[in-house]
Amino acid sequence: MKHLVALAALSVAAWAQPAAAQSDSAIKQKLIKESVASYPGNCPCPYNTDRAGRSCGKRSAWSRDGGYAPMCYASDISKADVQSYRQRGR
């Protein structure tokens, strides 16, 4: 039980780190999570599933031109995006 409490405390501490102390990779994952969460539909990214449980694939917003452009992959996020996140101080 002690180990679970310690592990949970470490997890919270890692999540609550100031943006300047977080790795680029960790920031990119947070930006992806925020972007997907802000999408109003259920197929923001190709790897998501629709309400029927089918893969979104090419029906996803990410795969279509125009409209919403969610960030689904680390390669979608520029160094400027990471720097902007750090400046916001999250």
N, CA, C and O atoms as CSV, one atom per row, in Angstrom:
chain,resi,resn,atom,element,x,y,z
A,1,MET,N,N,0.823,-1.189,0.000
A,1,MET,CA,C,0.000,0.000,0.000
A,1,MET,C,C,0.869,1.255,0.000
A,1,MET,O,O,0.570,2.225,-0.697
A,2,LYS,N,N,1.952,1.231,0.788
A,2,LYS,CA,C,2.860,2.375,0.825
A,2,LYS,C,C,3.385,2.688,-0.563
A,2,LYS,O,O,3.506,3.850,-0.952
A,3,HIS,N,N,3.695,1.627,-1.306
A,3,HIS,CA,C,4.258,1.807,-2.641
A,3,HIS,C,C,3.245,2.470,-3.576
A,3,HIS,O,O,3.615,3.308,-4.399
A,4,LEU,N,N,1.974,2.099,-3.453
A,4,LEU,CA,C,0.946,2.709,-4.294
A,4,LEU,C,C,0.790,4.195,-3.991
A,4,LEU,O,O,0.637,5.005,-4.905
A,5,VAL,N,N,0.828,4.547,-2.727
A,5,VAL,CA,C,0.712,5.953,-2.337
A,5,VAL,C,C,1.907,6.736,-2.858
A,5,VAL,O,O,1.748,7.842,-3.373
A,6,ALA,N,N,3.094,6.173,-2.729
A,6,ALA,CA,C,4.303,6.844,-3.216
A,6,ALA,C,C,4.267,6.992,-4.730
A,6,ALA,O,O,4.646,8.034,-5.266
A,7,LEU,N,N,3.813,5.952,-5.416
A,7,LEU,CA,C,3.719,6.003,-6.873
A,7,LEU,C,C,2.701,7.060,-7.313
A,7,LEU,O,O,2.944,7.798,-8.268
A,8,ALA,N,N,1.589,7.129,-6.632
A,8,ALA,CA,C,0.569,8.131,-6.957
A,8,ALA,C,C,1.103,9.535,-6.724
A,8,ALA,O,O,0.846,10.436,-7.521
A,9,ALA,N,N,1.842,9.729,-5.640
A,9,ALA,CA,C,2.420,11.046,-5.354
A,9,ALA,C,C,3.432,11.443,-6.424
A,9,ALA,O,O,3.484,12.604,-6.831
A,10,LEU,N,N,4.230,10.493,-6.878
A,10,LEU,CA,C,5.193,10.787,-7.937
A,10,LEU,C,C,4.488,11.128,-9.245
A,10,LEU,O,O,4.918,12.024,-9.971
A,11,SER,N,N,3.417,10.423,-9.541
A,11,SER,CA,C,2.660,10.688,-10.769
A,11,SER,C,C,2.077,12.086,-10.752
A,11,SER,O,O,2.148,12.802,-11.751
A,12,VAL,N,N,1.503,12.481,-9.629
A,12,VAL,CA,C,0.940,13.825,-9.500
A,12,VAL,C,C,2.042,14.864,-9.585
A,12,VAL,O,O,1.866,15.902,-10.223
A,13,ALA,N,N,3.169,14.601,-8.955
A,13,ALA,CA,C,4.284,15.550,-8.992
A,13,ALA,C,C,4.798,15.727,-10.408
A,13,ALA,O,O,5.135,16.841,-10.806
A,14,ALA,N,N,4.864,14.659,-11.167
A,14,ALA,CA,C,5.336,14.748,-12.550
A,14,ALA,C,C,4.346,15.539,-13.394
A,14,ALA,O,O,4.762,16.320,-14.249
A,15,TRP,N,N,3.053,15.358,-13.175
A,15,TRP,CA,C,2.033,16.072,-13.947
A,15,TRP,C,C,2.030,17.552,-13.579
A,15,TRP,O,O,1.757,18.400,-14.428
A,16,ALA,N,N,2.329,17.866,-12.328
A,16,ALA,CA,C,2.251,19.239,-11.851
A,16,ALA,C,C,3.548,20.024,-12.049
A,16,ALA,O,O,3.650,21.169,-11.611
A,17,GLN,N,N,4.518,19.429,-12.692
A,17,GLN,CA,C,5.776,20.129,-12.931
A,17,GLN,C,C,5.539,21.392,-13.724
A,17,GLN,O,O,4.676,21.424,-14.601
A,18,PRO,N,N,6.300,22.439,-13.424
A,18,PRO,CA,C,6.199,23.635,-14.257
A,18,PRO,C,C,6.574,23.294,-15.700
A,18,PRO,O,O,7.385,22.402,-15.948
A,19,ALA,N,N,5.980,24.008,-16.630
A,19,ALA,CA,C,6.202,23.726,-18.049
A,19,ALA,C,C,7.680,23.774,-18.415
A,19,ALA,O,O,8.131,22.994,-19.254
A,20,ALA,N,N,8.435,24.670,-17.803
A,20,ALA,CA,C,9.853,24.805,-18.137
A,20,ALA,C,C,10.641,23.548,-17.783
A,20,ALA,O,O,11.671,23.271,-18.398
A,21,ALA,N,N,10.168,22.782,-16.794
A,21,ALA,CA,C,10.879,21.595,-16.354
A,21,ALA,C,C,10.453,20.329,-17.101
A,21,ALA,O,O,11.060,19.273,-16.920
A,22,GLN,N,N,9.424,20.422,-17.931
A,22,GLN,CA,C,8.920,19.252,-18.636
A,22,GLN,C,C,9.661,19.056,-19.955
A,22,GLN,O,O,10.120,20.012,-20.581
A,23,SER,N,N,9.763,17.805,-20.355
A,23,SER,CA,C,10.417,17.500,-21.634
A,23,SER,C,C,9.511,17.906,-22.793
A,23,SER,O,O,8.297,18.029,-22.631
A,24,ASP,N,N,10.113,18.114,-23.960
A,24,ASP,CA,C,9.335,18.421,-25.157
A,24,ASP,C,C,8.306,17.328,-25.420
A,24,ASP,O,O,7.167,17.614,-25.789
A,25,SER,N,N,8.711,16.085,-25.230
A,25,SER,CA,C,7.827,14.952,-25.473
A,25,SER,C,C,6.598,14.996,-24.551
A,25,SER,O,O,5.476,14.759,-24.998
A,26,ALA,N,N,6.813,15.296,-23.279
A,26,ALA,CA,C,5.698,15.368,-22.333
A,26,ALA,C,C,4.749,16.504,-22.702
A,26,ALA,O,O,3.531,16.356,-22.611
A,27,ILE,N,N,5.306,17.629,-23.117
A,27,ILE,CA,C,4.476,18.764,-23.515
A,27,ILE,C,C,3.685,18.420,-24.769
A,27,ILE,O,O,2.505,18.759,-24.863
A,28,LYS,N,N,4.310,17.757,-25.728
A,28,LYS,CA,C,3.604,17.364,-26.949
A,28,LYS,C,C,2.438,16.444,-26.616
A,28,LYS,O,O,1.361,16.589,-27.196
A,29,GLN,N,N,2.624,15.511,-25.705
A,29,GLN,CA,C,1.538,14.607,-25.326
A,29,GLN,C,C,0.386,15.375,-24.689
A,29,GLN,O,O,-0.779,15.064,-24.935
A,30,LYS,N,N,0.709,16.383,-23.867
A,30,LYS,CA,C,-0.346,17.195,-23.251
A,30,LYS,C,C,-1.091,18.005,-24.308
A,30,LYS,O,O,-2.316,18.119,-24.256
A,31,LEU,N,N,-0.357,18.567,-25.267
A,31,LEU,CA,C,-0.992,19.343,-26.327
A,31,LEU,C,C,-1.905,18.468,-27.181
A,31,LEU,O,O,-2.984,18.904,-27.582
A,32,ILE,N,N,-1.484,17.247,-27.457
A,32,ILE,CA,C,-2.321,16.305,-28.209
A,32,ILE,C,C,-3.594,16.001,-27.422
A,32,ILE,O,O,-4.695,16.018,-27.973
A,33,LYS,N,N,-3.434,15.727,-26.151
A,33,LYS,CA,C,-4.590,15.410,-25.306
A,33,LYS,C,C,-5.566,16.581,-25.270
A,33,LYS,O,O,-6.775,16.379,-25.378
A,34,GLU,N,N,-5.055,17.808,-25.119
A,34,GLU,CA,C,-5.909,18.995,-25.100
A,34,GLU,C,C,-6.626,19.172,-26.442
A,34,GLU,O,O,-7.818,19.478,-26.481
A,35,SER,N,N,-5.898,18.979,-27.525
A,35,SER,CA,C,-6.454,19.168,-28.857
A,35,SER,C,C,-7.572,18.162,-29.123
A,35,SER,O,O,-8.636,18.534,-29.618
A,36,VAL,N,N,-7.341,16.909,-28.802
A,36,VAL,CA,C,-8.349,15.865,-29.019
A,36,VAL,C,C,-9.564,16.123,-28.132
A,36,VAL,O,O,-10.699,15.942,-28.571
A,37,ALA,N,N,-9.335,16.541,-26.895
A,37,ALA,CA,C,-10.443,16.803,-25.968
A,37,ALA,C,C,-11.296,17.986,-26.416
A,37,ALA,O,O,-12.490,18.035,-26.124
A,38,SER,N,N,-10.697,18.929,-27.116
A,38,SER,CA,C,-11.446,20.111,-27.534
A,38,SER,C,C,-12.256,19.879,-28.810
A,38,SER,O,O,-13.062,20.729,-29.190
A,39,TYR,N,N,-12.054,18.752,-29.466
A,39,TYR,CA,C,-12.794,18.460,-30.695
A,39,TYR,C,C,-14.239,18.099,-30.341
A,39,TYR,O,O,-14.460,17.249,-29.479
A,40,PRO,N,N,-15.227,18.728,-30.988
A,40,PRO,CA,C,-16.621,18.486,-30.602
A,40,PRO,C,C,-17.200,17.145,-31.055
A,40,PRO,O,O,-18.222,16.717,-30.519
A,41,GLY,N,N,-16.588,16.482,-32.011
A,41,GLY,CA,C,-17.111,15.213,-32.504
A,41,GLY,C,C,-16.430,14.023,-31.852
A,41,GLY,O,O,-15.771,14.154,-30.821
A,42,ASN,N,N,-16.597,12.853,-32.471
A,42,ASN,CA,C,-15.987,11.659,-31.904
A,42,ASN,C,C,-14.929,11.041,-32.821
A,42,ASN,O,O,-14.502,9.910,-32.590
A,43,CYS,N,N,-14.509,11.754,-33.837
A,43,CYS,CA,C,-13.464,11.246,-34.733
A,43,CYS,C,C,-12.412,12.320,-35.018
A,43,CYS,O,O,-12.221,12.703,-36.172
A,44,PRO,N,N,-11.738,12.802,-33.992
A,44,PRO,CA,C,-10.730,13.819,-34.247
A,44,PRO,C,C,-9.498,13.251,-34.956
A,44,PRO,O,O,-8.918,13.915,-35.815
A,45,CYS,N,N,-9.099,12.039,-34.604
A,45,CYS,CA,C,-7.864,11.452,-35.127
A,45,CYS,C,C,-8.132,10.091,-35.767
A,45,CYS,O,O,-9.097,9.415,-35.412
A,46,PRO,N,N,-7.280,9.692,-36.706
A,46,PRO,CA,C,-7.471,8.398,-37.367
A,46,PRO,C,C,-7.492,7.212,-36.399
A,46,PRO,O,O,-8.163,6.213,-36.658
A,47,TYR,N,N,-6.774,7.317,-35.310
A,47,TYR,CA,C,-6.686,6.198,-34.363
A,47,TYR,C,C,-7.852,6.140,-33.386
A,47,TYR,O,O,-7.952,5.182,-32.620
A,48,ASN,N,N,-8.741,7.141,-33.388
A,48,ASN,CA,C,-9.921,7.116,-32.530
A,48,ASN,C,C,-10.977,6.192,-33.124
A,48,ASN,O,O,-10.860,5.754,-34.268
A,49,THR,N,N,-12.004,5.902,-32.339
A,49,THR,CA,C,-13.104,5.073,-32.829
A,49,THR,C,C,-14.400,5.870,-32.768
A,49,THR,O,O,-14.557,6.760,-31.933
A,50,ASP,N,N,-15.318,5.542,-33.656
A,50,ASP,CA,C,-16.614,6.215,-33.655
A,50,ASP,C,C,-17.528,5.563,-32.615
A,50,ASP,O,O,-17.108,4.657,-31.895
A,51,ARG,N,N,-18.759,6.021,-32.540
A,51,ARG,CA,C,-19.693,5.498,-31.527
A,51,ARG,C,C,-19.981,4.019,-31.694
A,51,ARG,O,O,-20.318,3.335,-30.728
A,52,ALA,N,N,-19.849,3.529,-32.905
A,52,ALA,CA,C,-20.104,2.111,-33.166
A,52,ALA,C,C,-18.863,1.250,-32.911
A,52,ALA,O,O,-18.904,0.028,-33.059
A,53,GLY,N,N,-17.763,1.901,-32.528
A,53,GLY,CA,C,-16.545,1.162,-32.225
A,53,GLY,C,C,-15.630,0.930,-33.415
A,53,GLY,O,O,-14.618,0.239,-33.299
A,54,ARG,N,N,-15.984,1.508,-34.568
A,54,ARG,CA,C,-15.153,1.360,-35.767
A,54,ARG,C,C,-14.043,2.404,-35.767
A,54,ARG,O,O,-14.220,3.512,-35.261
A,55,SER,N,N,-12.917,2.048,-36.328
A,55,SER,CA,C,-11.796,2.981,-36.443
A,55,SER,C,C,-12.196,4.162,-37.319
A,55,SER,O,O,-12.828,3.975,-38.358
A,56,CYS,N,N,-11.837,5.369,-36.912
A,56,CYS,CA,C,-12.189,6.570,-37.684
A,56,CYS,C,C,-11.405,6.645,-38.981
A,56,CYS,O,O,-11.957,7.038,-40.008
A,57,GLY,N,N,-10.134,6.278,-38.957
A,57,GLY,CA,C,-9.325,6.266,-40.164
A,57,GLY,C,C,-9.425,7.537,-40.974
A,57,GLY,O,O,-9.221,8.633,-40.452
A,58,LYS,N,N,-9.737,7.393,-42.248
A,58,LYS,CA,C,-9.788,8.541,-43.162
A,58,LYS,C,C,-11.024,9.408,-42.957
A,58,LYS,O,O,-11.146,10.461,-43.582
A,59,ARG,N,N,-11.938,8.986,-42.098
A,59,ARG,CA,C,-13.108,9.808,-41.782
A,59,ARG,C,C,-12.812,10.821,-40.692
A,59,ARG,O,O,-13.656,11.666,-40.393
A,60,SER,N,N,-11.636,10.754,-40.093
A,60,SER,CA,C,-11.292,11.649,-38.993
A,60,SER,C,C,-11.095,13.077,-39.474
A,60,SER,O,O,-10.800,13.317,-40.644
A,61,ALA,N,N,-11.264,14.023,-38.552
A,61,ALA,CA,C,-11.047,15.436,-38.870
A,61,ALA,C,C,-9.599,15.669,-39.300
A,61,ALA,O,O,-9.339,16.485,-40.184
A,62,TRP,N,N,-8.671,14.969,-38.688
A,62,TRP,CA,C,-7.250,15.122,-39.017
A,62,TRP,C,C,-6.986,14.739,-40.470
A,62,TRP,O,O,-6.120,15.327,-41.117
A,63,SER,N,N,-7.720,13.768,-40.984
A,63,SER,CA,C,-7.510,13.261,-42.335
A,63,SER,C,C,-8.179,14.103,-43.421
A,63,SER,O,O,-7.897,13.928,-44.607
A,64,ARG,N,N,-9.054,15.008,-43.021
A,64,ARG,CA,C,-9.805,15.804,-43.995
A,64,ARG,C,C,-9.258,17.226,-44.076
A,64,ARG,O,O,-8.790,17.784,-43.084
A,65,ASP,N,N,-9.325,17.795,-45.262
A,65,ASP,CA,C,-8.914,19.182,-45.460
A,65,ASP,C,C,-10.017,20.123,-45.004
A,65,ASP,O,O,-11.203,19.810,-45.114
A,66,GLY,N,N,-9.612,21.281,-44.490
A,66,GLY,CA,C,-10.581,22.289,-44.067
A,66,GLY,C,C,-11.176,21.963,-42.712
A,66,GLY,O,O,-11.025,20.847,-42.215
A,67,GLY,N,N,-11.834,22.909,-42.126
A,67,GLY,CA,C,-12.487,22.699,-40.843
A,67,GLY,C,C,-11.496,22.487,-39.712
A,67,GLY,O,O,-10.431,23.102,-39.681
A,68,TYR,N,N,-11.849,21.632,-38.807
A,68,TYR,CA,C,-11.008,21.357,-37.639
A,68,TYR,C,C,-9.704,20.689,-38.066
A,68,TYR,O,O,-9.667,19.892,-39.003
A,69,ALA,N,N,-8.653,21.033,-37.361
A,69,ALA,CA,C,-7.339,20.427,-37.618
A,69,ALA,C,C,-6.719,20.033,-36.281
A,69,ALA,O,O,-5.773,20.673,-35.822
A,70,PRO,N,N,-7.248,18.982,-35.653
A,70,PRO,CA,C,-6.697,18.579,-34.352
A,70,PRO,C,C,-5.256,18.077,-34.492
A,70,PRO,O,O,-4.854,17.545,-35.527
A,71,MET,N,N,-4.504,18.266,-33.420
A,71,MET,CA,C,-3.143,17.738,-33.366
A,71,MET,C,C,-3.244,16.315,-32.823
A,71,MET,O,O,-3.613,16.108,-31.667
A,72,CYS,N,N,-2.916,15.345,-33.660
A,72,CYS,CA,C,-3.065,13.945,-33.276
A,72,CYS,C,C,-1.732,13.247,-33.027
A,72,CYS,O,O,-1.673,12.243,-32.317
A,73,TYR,N,N,-0.684,13.771,-33.602
A,73,TYR,CA,C,0.637,13.130,-33.529
A,73,TYR,C,C,1.692,14.156,-33.106
A,73,TYR,O,O,1.535,15.357,-33.329
A,74,ALA,N,N,2.757,13.663,-32.498
A,74,ALA,CA,C,3.839,14.548,-32.066
A,74,ALA,C,C,4.391,15.354,-33.238
A,74,ALA,O,O,4.827,16.491,-33.056
A,75,SER,N,N,4.375,14.786,-34.422
A,75,SER,CA,C,4.889,15.485,-35.600
A,75,SER,C,C,4.000,16.661,-36.015
A,75,SER,O,O,4.424,17.501,-36.808
A,76,ASP,N,N,2.793,16.730,-35.497
A,76,ASP,CA,C,1.888,17.847,-35.782
A,76,ASP,C,C,2.249,19.092,-34.973
A,76,ASP,O,O,1.766,20.187,-35.262
A,77,ILE,N,N,3.088,18.923,-33.971
A,77,ILE,CA,C,3.391,19.998,-33.032
A,77,ILE,C,C,4.784,20.550,-33.308
A,77,ILE,O,O,5.773,19.818,-33.302
A,78,SER,N,N,4.839,21.839,-33.546
A,78,SER,CA,C,6.114,22.493,-33.859
A,78,SER,C,C,6.871,22.877,-32.587
A,78,SER,O,O,6.324,22.845,-31.485
A,79,LYS,N,N,8.119,23.235,-32.766
A,79,LYS,CA,C,8.914,23.731,-31.636
A,79,LYS,C,C,8.295,25.009,-31.086
A,79,LYS,O,O,8.333,25.258,-29.881
A,80,ALA,N,N,7.719,25.822,-31.981
A,80,ALA,CA,C,7.056,27.055,-31.549
A,80,ALA,C,C,5.850,26.742,-30.661
A,80,ALA,O,O,5.591,27.467,-29.700
A,81,ASP,N,N,5.108,25.674,-30.969
A,81,ASP,CA,C,3.972,25.270,-30.132
A,81,ASP,C,C,4.448,24.889,-28.732
A,81,ASP,O,O,3.830,25.265,-27.736
A,82,VAL,N,N,5.537,24.149,-28.662
A,82,VAL,CA,C,6.101,23.729,-27.372
A,82,VAL,C,C,6.572,24.957,-26.598
A,82,VAL,O,O,6.329,25.069,-25.396
A,83,GLN,N,N,7.242,25.872,-27.286
A,83,GLN,CA,C,7.737,27.085,-26.637
A,83,GLN,C,C,6.573,27.931,-26.117
A,83,GLN,O,O,6.643,28.474,-25.015
A,84,SER,N,N,5.526,28.039,-26.892
A,84,SER,CA,C,4.343,28.789,-26.483
A,84,SER,C,C,3.723,28.179,-25.231
A,84,SER,O,O,3.311,28.894,-24.318
A,85,TYR,N,N,3.663,26.858,-25.200
A,85,TYR,CA,C,3.132,26.158,-24.017
A,85,TYR,C,C,3.977,26.480,-22.777
A,85,TYR,O,O,3.445,26.732,-21.696
A,86,ARG,N,N,5.277,26.466,-22.955
A,86,ARG,CA,C,6.182,26.776,-21.838
A,86,ARG,C,C,5.960,28.213,-21.357
A,86,ARG,O,O,5.976,28.474,-20.154
A,87,GLN,N,N,5.760,29.117,-22.268
A,87,GLN,CA,C,5.560,30.533,-21.904
A,87,GLN,C,C,4.235,30.744,-21.169
A,87,GLN,O,O,4.116,31.647,-20.341
A,88,ARG,N,N,3.258,29.919,-21.471
A,88,ARG,CA,C,1.971,30.001,-20.748
A,88,ARG,C,C,2.137,29.549,-19.307
A,88,ARG,O,O,1.328,29.879,-18.441
A,89,GLY,N,N,3.224,28.770,-19.056
A,89,GLY,CA,C,3.542,28.368,-17.691
A,89,GLY,C,C,2.649,27.303,-17.093
A,89,GLY,O,O,2.480,27.259,-15.875
A,90,ARG,N,N,2.087,26.465,-17.898
A,90,ARG,CA,C,1.198,25.419,-17.377
A,90,ARG,C,C,1.950,24.338,-16.699
A,90,ARG,O,O,1.349,23.383,-16.206
